[in-house]
Amino acid sequence: MARTPSVQQDLSVDLRIALRYGMAHASYHAGRAGAVRLSAIRSKGWRTVFLMERWHFTSLVICLYLLLTLWIGLAANRGSSKSVQGFVAGDRDFGFLVFYFVTGASVYSAFAFLGGPGWAYGRGAAAFYILTYGALGMAPWYWIGPRVADLGRRLGFVTQAQLIIGRFPSRFLSVLIAILTLGAFIPYITLQMRGAGIVIEAVTEGHVPLALGAALAYGIVIIYVFNSGVMAVGWTNTFQGVFMLVIAWTLGLYLPFHLYGGIAPMFERIATERPELLTVPGLAANGQPWTWGGYSTAVLVSIIGLQMWPHLFMKAFTAKNDDIIRKTAVLFPTFQLFLV
């Protein structure tokens, strides 16, 4: 006798059929969706695989760069003594390459790499002011630098204040130097921090605000300087100097060809649209032609003041010998290749 299927069995059969159909249907559409996604990945590249936007990628590059700089700065501690002379003057052991880059980094701040291009864009030939004082400003250092280094080696000086007060003992003078040094360093350091923040904010399309970018960059600097002293400054300046030279020249040659078809076409377009930018000595801050008197005064004041910056003055104490200082003073105009 045939067994009549119950309602429960019928529902079970119907459910299995529905599930099979549903799974097949879902698999079909999943396969199509997967094919579409795979096609999108192939067409858009690996950036889609990692679901990274452009600012994510630049943020990753910045983080890797900062971590590499931190590692170099911390590693520099292995090569110096634990004395004050080792921390502040690098045991007076900097060779030519490190001394060359640490001197250049002391002279050229965020203004040179951010404000300088801004001058060139807005004031044209006036930007040659930076190249002029940079090339001529180190000439007095040929004679001053070795003398400062000799006094440091003989009398144990490692700072500008020690040298001046050692030569002219005065309570008033010591207080005055402290005030002037503080007054010089606060705006200078603020400029560097703001420059780092501006760059990070720009390349991350505003997702990392200026204040956070500045804090991250200078937090790294504080860590490796606190750990390794001026030796870390020398190593990181050398690494970043070589890196920036490569990047500056790569972009400096690529962008004119990419945007204008070459360097000559770029200047031809500037001469056509903004001829006043190519007329020396360029434009003043108000947009009017800069006078030769104003240009020359700016160059002269910068040349004289260059020798007195505490952070540059102190670098003389780090040189291994006097010939390194003289050689750096002679070859320092080549540092303008960073800015051209």
C-alpha positions, 0 to 999 in steps of 0.5 A, spaced: 500 500 500 502 506 497 504 511 503 501 518 502 506 523 503 504 528 509 503 535 509 510 536 513 513 532 508 511 536 502 513 542 506 520 539 507 520 537 499 518 544 497 523 548 502 529 543 499 527 545 492 527 553 494 533 552 498 537 549 492 534 554 487 535 560 492 543 558 493 543 557 485 540 563 484 545 567 489 551 563 486 549 565 479 548 573 482 555 572 486 559 570 480 556 575 476 558 580 481 565 577 483 566 578 475 564 585 475 569 586 481 574 582 478 573 586 472 573 593 476 580 591 479 583 589 473 581 596 470 583 600 476 589 597 478 591 595 485 589 601 488 582 598 488 584 592 491 586 595 497 580 600 497 585 606 498 584 613 496 589 617 494 590 621 501 591 614 504 596 612 500 600 619 501 599 618 508 602 611 508 608 614 504 609 620 510 608 615 515 614 610 512 618 616 511 617 619 518 619 612 521 625 611 517 627 618 519 626 616 526 630 610 525 636 613 522 636 618 528 636 613 533 641 609 530 646 615 530 646 614 538 651 608 537 656 613 534 657 618 539 659 618 547 654 620 552 658 626 554 655 634 553 660 634 547 658 628 544 650 630 545 651 638 543 657 637 538 657 630 535 664 629 539 667 634 534 667 629 529 663 631 523 666 629 516 665 633 510 659 630 507 655 630 514 658 637 515 656 640 508 648 637 509 648 639 516 650 646 514 645 647 509 639 644 513 641 650 518 641 655 513 635 653 509 628 653 512 621 651 510 621 658 507 626 656 502 622 650 500 615 653 501 616 660 501 621 661 496 617 657 490 611 662 493 616 668 491 618 665 484 610 664 483 608 671 485 614 675 485 618 672 479 625 674 479 625 677 486 626 669 488 633 670 486 635 674 492 635 667 496 640 664 491 644 670 492 645 671 499 645 663 500 651 663 495 655 669 498 652 668 505 657 663 507 663 667 504 665 670 511 664 663 514 671 661 511 675 665 516 670 665 522 668 658 522 675 655 523 676 660 528 670 658 532 672 651 531 679 652 534 676 656 540 671 650 541 677 645 541 681 649 546 676 651 551 671 646 551 666 651 548 660 647 545 655 653 544 655 660 541 653 663 548 659 660 551 664 663 546 661 670 547 661 670 554 668 666 555 670 672 551 666 678 554 665 676 561 658 680 563 652 678 567 648 683 562 651 680 556 649 673 558 642 675 559 642 679 553 644 673 549 639 668 552 633 673 550 636 674 543 637 667 542 630 665 545 627 671 541 630 668 534 629 661 535 621 661 537 619 664 530 624 660 527 622 653 530 615 655 529 616 657 521 619 650 521 613 646 524 608 650 520 612 648 514 611 641 515 604 642 517 602 645 511 606 640 507 602 634 510 595 638 510 596 639 503 598 632 500 593 629 505 588 633 501 586 636 508 584 630 512 590 631 516 590 638 519 596 643 519 596 642 527 596 635 527 601 634 521 606 639 525 605 635 531 607 629 528 613 631 524 616 635 530 614 629 535 619 625 531 624 630 531 624 631 538 624 623 540 631 622 536 634 629 538 633 627 545 636 620 544 642 622 540 643 629 540 646 633 534 649 626 531 642 625 529 641 631 526 647 630 522 645 623 520 638 625 518 640 632 515 644 628 510 639 622 508 634 628 507 638 632 503 640 627 498 633 625 498 630 632 497 636 633 491 633 627 487 626 629 488 627 636 487 631 635 480 626 629 478 620 634 479 623 640 477 625 637 470 618 632 469 613 638 471 615 643 466 615 637 460 609 634 463 605 641 464 608 645 458 612 641 453 619 643 456 623 648 460 623 653 454 616 653 452 614 654 460 618 660 460 615 663 453 608 662 456 611 666 462 614 671 458 607 672 454 602 672 460 606 675 465 613 678 463 614 682 469 616 676 473 622 675 468 624 682 469 630 683 474 630 684 480 622 682 480 616 685 484 616 687 491 611 685 496 606 690 494 606 687 486 610 693 484 617 693 481 622 692 486 628 697 486 635 695 486 636 698 493 631 694 496 634 688 493 641 689 495 639 691 502 635 685 503 641 681 500 646 684 504 642 684 511 641 676 510 649 675 508 651 679 515 645 676 519 647 669 516 653 668 521 649 670 527 644 664 527 645 660 533 644 654 530 649 655 524 654 658 529 654 652 533 655 647 527 662 650 527 664 646 533 662 639 530 667 639 524 673 634 525 678 639 522 678 646 519 679 644 512 672 641 512 669 648 514 673 652 509 671 646 504 664 647 505 664 655 505 667 654 498 662 649 495 656 651 499 654 655 493 652 648 490 647 647 495 643 652 491 642 646 486 636 644 491 632 651 489 633 652 482 
